[in-house]
């Protein structure tokens, strides 16, 4: 079903005897012309990270913010106040009540999407179909149908889309990928990943929940294709705690780390997933777990004898262990916390000898971190997001594929969705490559 914006356009143009093509709104940008960027969703993520990353490169790349779309009036006003006096936007900066209003305009060349998790994919569809390049936050999608629609629309449009998996622009991750792909690491035999915090206020917004009023936003538009439930400010502002508005831990955190598995291994999806967890500590009405563990099997679909296991665990009530990413082979490990390749755990000579084998030990070395990057001094941008934003800007200019195109967003969404389904059903979930679909055992 076409959206309301498209329907109105087609109806109006039909009355004039004209056909409508959404891509007609695309403007061919000259090498010296400013790229005008619309903000879709004035979120904490945008304010704290995406905007500073953008600001660090906007002068050199000749980009500027031109307007904001947010369905909550307060957020529109906050965006205007946040940008005022920073020289990050055009003087004609506008506030749109919704994405239809923003995408109707001729003075928007690209958009940055940082709305609620479940909205990313469909907002991306609207943007590329209107002829805009897109930087869209992860998770790319929280349902398989939305993921399919989005990747199909992006690939058909041939627009530049960067998914916010910023590890793909980090020098140390590029160095790890190159070392593994070179064959020097050996076959990946296992991956261990953790993401642990102790933050009772994580994803909670009690002050805003008490202050927001239904009449100041557009609840029906917010829901998109999710069930039409009654107004609930917690589901609006604390959406990460409530499925199907978010999967929580998988969509927010696991999507970053599982993406590196796909990247380093060259595999698009897990063969199977089992998962468990629960709400053990933060009993605040949330639906999504505060403790989550998933075990993935990865390998080529046509050779079940090859592959490796990924163990992912996350808890929100004890931060011991922090955020870790360990890649193991028979010869040692890559530690992406310390950015070291070591022989730790590799096959020692004494153990190898009794089996008639040679020792298998990796050389101890550091991953290349690359040259020191200028990441927008005084803007507060974190280096990875800054480099990722710069890559998107450069690709908007060059029309080359960015580091994290829509297809890799689709792939991390498949892994997230499989893990979420395994948690919710308590069953083993597999991927049918022939049907390109999830199967619950």
MOQUICOR-V683013 format. One record per pair of residues at least 4 apart in sequence whose C-alpha atoms are under 6 Angstrom apart, sorted by the first residue. I is the first residue (numbers start at 1). J is the second residue. If there is no record, write none. Layout:
((I | J) (I | J))
This chain:
((5 | 100) (10 | 14) (10 | 20) (13 | 18) (14 | 18) (22 | 129) (22 | 130) (23 | 130) (23 | 131) (25 | 131) (26 | 131) (34 | 62) (34 | 63) (35 | 63) (36 | 64) (36 | 65) (36 | 66) (36 | 108) (36 | 109) (37 | 64) (37 | 65) (37 | 66) (37 | 108) (37 | 109) (37 | 110) (37 | 111) (38 | 65) (38 | 66) (38 | 67) (38 | 68) (38 | 111) (39 | 68) (39 | 111) (39 | 112) (40 | 69) (40 | 112) (40 | 113) (41 | 70) (41 | 114) (41 | 115) (42 | 75) (44 | 48) (45 | 49) (46 | 50) (46 | 51) (47 | 51) (49 | 381) (52 | 379) (52 | 380) (52 | 381) (53 | 381) (53 | 386) (54 | 58) (56 | 375) (56 | 376) (58 | 62) (58 | 63) (64 | 88) (64 | 89) (65 | 89) (66 | 89) (66 | 90) (66 | 93) (67 | 93) (67 | 94) (67 | 95) (68 | 95) (68 | 96) (69 | 96) (69 | 97) (69 | 98) (69 | 99) (70 | 76) (70 | 97) (70 | 98) (71 | 97) (71 | 98) (71 | 217) (71 | 218) (72 | 216) (72 | 217) (73 | 216) (78 | 82) (96 | 101) (96 | 102) (99 | 103) (109 | 132) (110 | 132) (110 | 133) (110 | 134) (111 | 134) (112 | 134) (112 | 135) (112 | 136) (113 | 136) (114 | 137) (117 | 246) (118 | 142) (118 | 245) (118 | 246) (119 | 123) (120 | 140) (121 | 140) (121 | 141) (121 | 146) (121 | 150) (125 | 150) (125 | 153) (127 | 132) (128 | 132) (133 | 159) (133 | 160) (133 | 161) (134 | 161) (135 | 161) (135 | 162) (136 | 163) (136 | 164) (137 | 163) (137 | 164) (138 | 164) (139 | 251) (140 | 409) (141 | 147) (141 | 413) (147 | 410) (151 | 406) (161 | 405) (162 | 402) (162 | 404) (162 | 405) (163 | 404) (165 | 256) (166 | 384) (166 | 385) (166 | 388) (168 | 403) (169 | 387) (169 | 388) (170 | 384) (171 | 369) (171 | 370) (172 | 367) (172 | 368) (172 | 369) (175 | 367) (175 | 368) (177 | 181) (177 | 264) (178 | 182) (180 | 185) (186 | 329) (187 | 329) (188 | 328) (188 | 329) (189 | 308) (189 | 328) (189 | 329) (190 | 308) (190 | 309) (190 | 310) (190 | 328) (191 | 310) (191 | 326) (191 | 327) (192 | 310) (192 | 311) (192 | 325) (192 | 326) (193 | 312) (193 | 324) (193 | 325) (194 | 312) (194 | 313) (194 | 314) (194 | 323) (194 | 324) (195 | 314) (195 | 322) (195 | 323) (196 | 314) (196 | 315) (196 | 316) (196 | 319) (196 | 322) (197 | 316) (197 | 318) (197 | 319) (198 | 316) (198 | 317) (198 | 318) (198 | 319) (203 | 238) (204 | 238) (208 | 212) (209 | 233) (234 | 238) (235 | 239) (239 | 245) (240 | 246) (240 | 248) (241 | 248) (241 | 286) (241 | 287) (241 | 288) (242 | 246) (242 | 287) (242 | 288) (243 | 247) (247 | 251) (248 | 252) (248 | 288) (249 | 253) (250 | 254) (250 | 255) (250 | 416) (251 | 255) (254 | 258) (255 | 412) (259 | 412) (260 | 264) (261 | 265) (262 | 266) (262 | 267) (262 | 268) (268 | 411) (270 | 297) (270 | 298) (271 | 297) (271 | 298) (271 | 430) (271 | 431) (272 | 296) (272 | 297) (272 | 429) (272 | 430) (273 | 295) (273 | 296) (273 | 419) (273 | 428) (273 | 429) (274 | 294) (274 | 295) (274 | 422) (274 | 428) (275 | 293) (275 | 294) (275 | 422) (275 | 423) (276 | 293) (276 | 423) (277 | 291) (277 | 292) (278 | 289) (278 | 291) (279 | 289) (279 | 290) (290 | 315) (290 | 316) (291 | 314) (291 | 315) (292 | 313) (292 | 314) (293 | 312) (293 | 313) (294 | 312) (295 | 310) (295 | 311) (296 | 309) (296 | 310) (297 | 309) (298 | 307) (298 | 308) (299 | 306) (299 | 307) (324 | 337) (325 | 336) (326 | 334) (326 | 335) (327 | 333) (327 | 334) (328 | 332) (328 | 333) (330 | 346) (331 | 346) (331 | 347) (331 | 360) (331 | 361) (331 | 362) (332 | 342) (332 | 343) (332 | 344) (332 | 345) (332 | 346) (332 | 362) (333 | 341) (333 | 342) (334 | 340) (334 | 341) (335 | 339) (335 | 340) (339 | 367) (340 | 365) (340 | 366) (340 | 367) (341 | 364) (341 | 365) (341 | 366) (342 | 364) (343 | 361) (343 | 362) (346 | 361) (347 | 359) (347 | 360) (348 | 359) (349 | 353) (349 | 359) (352 | 357) (352 | 358) (352 | 359) (353 | 357) (375 | 383) (375 | 386) (392 | 402) (395 | 399) (395 | 400) (395 | 402) (413 | 417) (421 | 425) (422 | 426) (422 | 427) (422 | 428) (422 | 429) (428 | 441) (429 | 439) (429 | 440) (429 | 441) (430 | 438) (430 | 439) (431 | 437) (431 | 438) (432 | 436) (432 | 437))
